[in-house]
Amino acid sequence: MHSISSRLNALFAFFLSVMGAIAFGCFASTFCKDYNSDVIAISKTDITLRSALDFTASRQQSDLATIQFSITGNFSQLFDWNTKQIFLFLVCEYTSSNNRLNQVVLWDRILLREDADVQELVVENVYPKYYFFDDGSNLRGTDAKLILRWNIIPNSGFMPFAKSLNEVQFQFPSEYNEMPGQHIRRPKTK
């Protein structure tokens, strides 16, 4: 009647159809979920602002900021059966005369479902993981805010982008901080 290869082909096609339906059901079940959260707290404890030589691109004097921060929160509510992992990142947003919106990632972390700190993530008095250089000398006295954002990495479907509803508003110092034993080199004003 039917050969073994045609029977295997039909069985494989049926298996793929069922798996596709399950993947779509997984995606559809979490499509409308709101992943924004207000139970995560961010705080800043210290801000240092210096003028430093930026060796990355233009080799000009640029503002180098260091923001000491803390994050606490329960991320277990963000994990559902379609969540594989969560990619957290702390962003500093500010405006300058050169750019309408500047966003600098200061810190990031990947949370897996089996991590112990998913229930109660506590990151206290941490310095940025990445350098915070401005593209010039625009940070002195500038208003800024810290926002914790995350991407939900799903098993199936699109990758939601969400954030903490608690933002930290602050202002950079109006003068540069001096390092011990170092003279501050002020950028030339135009």
C-alpha positions as CSV (number, residue, x, y, z in Angstrom):
1,M,0.0,0.0,0.0
2,H,2.2,2.9,1.3
3,S,6.0,2.6,1.5
4,I,7.8,3.0,4.8
5,S,9.3,6.3,3.6
6,S,5.9,7.9,2.9
7,R,4.6,6.7,6.2
8,L,7.6,8.3,8.0
9,N,7.1,11.5,6.0
10,A,3.4,11.7,7.0
11,L,4.4,11.1,10.6
12,F,7.1,13.7,10.5
13,A,4.8,16.3,8.9
14,F,2.1,15.6,11.5
15,F,4.7,16.0,14.3
16,L,5.9,19.4,12.8
17,S,2.3,20.6,12.6
18,V,1.6,19.7,16.2
19,M,4.8,21.4,17.4
20,G,4.0,24.5,15.4
21,A,0.5,24.6,16.9
22,I,2.0,24.2,20.4
23,A,4.6,27.0,19.7
24,F,1.8,29.3,18.5
25,G,-0.3,28.5,21.6
26,C,2.7,29.3,23.8
27,F,3.2,32.7,22.0
28,A,-0.6,33.5,22.0
29,S,-1.0,32.8,25.7
30,T,1.5,35.6,26.7
31,F,1.0,38.0,23.8
32,C,-1.0,40.6,25.9
33,K,0.8,40.3,29.1
34,D,2.2,43.5,30.5
35,Y,5.8,43.0,31.6
36,N,6.3,46.5,33.1
37,S,6.8,46.5,36.8
38,D,6.7,48.9,39.7
39,V,8.0,46.5,42.4
40,I,11.6,47.0,41.4
41,A,13.5,49.8,43.2
42,I,16.5,51.7,41.9
43,S,18.6,54.2,43.9
44,K,21.8,56.1,43.3
45,T,24.2,56.8,46.1
46,D,27.1,58.7,44.5
47,I,27.9,60.6,41.3
48,T,31.4,61.4,40.2
49,L,32.1,63.6,37.1
50,R,35.5,64.1,35.6
51,S,36.9,65.5,32.4
52,A,39.0,62.8,30.7
53,L,40.6,62.1,27.4
54,D,38.4,59.8,25.3
55,F,40.6,57.4,23.4
56,T,37.8,55.6,21.7
57,A,37.0,57.9,18.8
58,S,37.8,61.6,18.6
59,R,40.6,61.8,21.2
60,Q,39.1,64.9,22.7
61,Q,38.3,65.9,26.3
62,S,35.0,64.3,27.2
63,D,33.0,64.0,30.4
64,L,33.4,60.7,32.2
65,A,30.7,60.0,34.8
66,T,30.5,57.3,37.4
67,I,27.2,56.6,39.1
68,Q,27.1,54.3,42.1
69,F,23.6,52.6,42.3
70,S,21.6,49.9,43.9
71,I,18.8,47.7,42.5
72,T,16.3,45.6,44.5
73,G,13.3,43.7,43.4
74,N,11.4,40.5,42.8
75,F,11.6,39.3,39.2
76,S,9.7,36.0,39.7
77,Q,6.4,37.6,38.5
78,L,8.0,38.2,35.1
79,F,8.7,34.5,34.6
80,D,5.9,32.6,33.1
81,W,5.9,29.3,31.2
82,N,7.0,31.1,28.0
83,T,9.9,32.9,29.6
84,K,13.4,31.4,29.0
85,Q,15.5,34.2,30.6
86,I,15.4,38.0,31.3
87,F,18.1,40.4,30.1
88,L,18.3,43.3,32.5
89,F,20.1,46.6,31.8
90,L,20.3,49.9,33.6
91,V,20.1,53.0,31.3
92,C,21.0,56.6,32.0
93,E,19.0,59.0,29.8
94,Y,19.7,62.7,29.4
95,T,19.5,65.5,26.8
96,S,22.3,67.6,25.5
97,S,22.8,70.4,23.0
98,N,24.2,67.9,20.5
99,N,21.5,65.2,20.9
100,R,17.9,65.3,21.8
101,L,18.1,62.0,23.6
102,N,21.2,60.2,24.9
103,Q,21.0,56.7,26.3
104,V,23.9,55.1,28.0
105,V,23.9,51.5,29.3
106,L,25.7,51.4,32.6
107,W,25.1,47.8,33.8
108,D,23.5,44.6,32.6
109,R,22.7,41.1,33.8
110,I,21.0,37.9,32.6
111,L,18.5,36.2,34.9
112,L,17.7,32.6,34.4
113,R,14.6,30.9,35.9
114,E,16.8,28.7,38.2
115,D,18.9,31.6,39.6
116,A,18.5,32.1,43.3
117,D,18.3,35.9,43.1
118,V,15.1,35.8,40.8
119,Q,13.0,35.9,44.0
120,E,14.9,38.8,45.5
121,L,17.5,40.4,43.4
122,V,19.8,42.7,45.5
123,V,22.5,44.6,43.9
124,E,23.9,47.2,46.4
125,N,26.4,50.0,45.9
126,V,27.6,48.9,42.5
127,Y,29.7,50.9,40.1
128,P,28.9,50.8,36.3
129,K,30.0,47.8,34.3
130,Y,30.6,50.1,31.3
131,Y,32.3,53.4,30.9
132,F,30.0,56.4,30.8
133,F,31.6,58.9,28.3
134,D,29.6,61.8,26.9
135,D,30.5,62.9,23.4
136,G,31.8,66.2,24.6
137,S,31.5,68.3,27.8
138,N,27.7,68.3,28.2
139,L,27.1,66.6,31.5
140,R,27.8,69.3,34.0
141,G,24.6,70.4,35.6
142,T,22.5,68.2,33.2
143,D,19.3,66.6,34.4
144,A,19.2,62.8,33.9
145,K,17.3,59.7,34.9
146,L,18.2,56.1,35.6
147,I,15.8,53.5,34.2
148,L,16.0,49.7,34.6
149,R,14.8,48.0,31.4
150,W,14.6,44.4,30.4
151,N,14.0,42.1,27.5
152,I,12.0,38.9,28.1
153,I,13.6,36.1,26.1
154,P,10.7,33.8,25.3
155,N,10.6,30.1,24.3
156,S,8.4,31.1,21.4
157,G,7.1,34.3,19.9
158,F,8.3,37.9,20.0
159,M,10.7,39.4,22.5
160,P,8.9,41.9,24.8
161,F,10.7,45.1,25.8
162,A,9.7,46.4,29.3
163,K,10.9,48.7,32.0
164,S,10.6,49.5,35.7
165,L,8.0,52.2,36.3
166,N,10.2,53.5,39.1
167,E,12.8,56.0,37.6
168,V,15.5,57.9,39.5
169,Q,15.7,61.6,38.5
170,F,18.9,63.4,39.3
171,Q,21.3,66.1,38.2
172,F,25.0,65.8,37.4
173,P,27.3,67.9,39.5
174,S,27.9,71.4,38.1
175,E,31.7,71.1,38.7
176,Y,34.2,68.3,38.0
177,N,35.4,66.1,40.9
178,E,39.1,66.1,41.5
179,M,41.0,62.8,41.9
180,P,43.6,62.8,44.6
181,G,46.9,64.1,43.4
182,Q,45.4,65.1,40.0
183,H,44.9,68.6,38.6
184,I,41.6,69.0,36.7
185,R,42.0,69.9,33.1
186,R,39.1,72.0,32.1
187,P,37.8,71.7,28.5
188,K,38.0,74.8,26.3
189,T,34.8,76.7,25.9
190,K,33.7,77.8,22.5
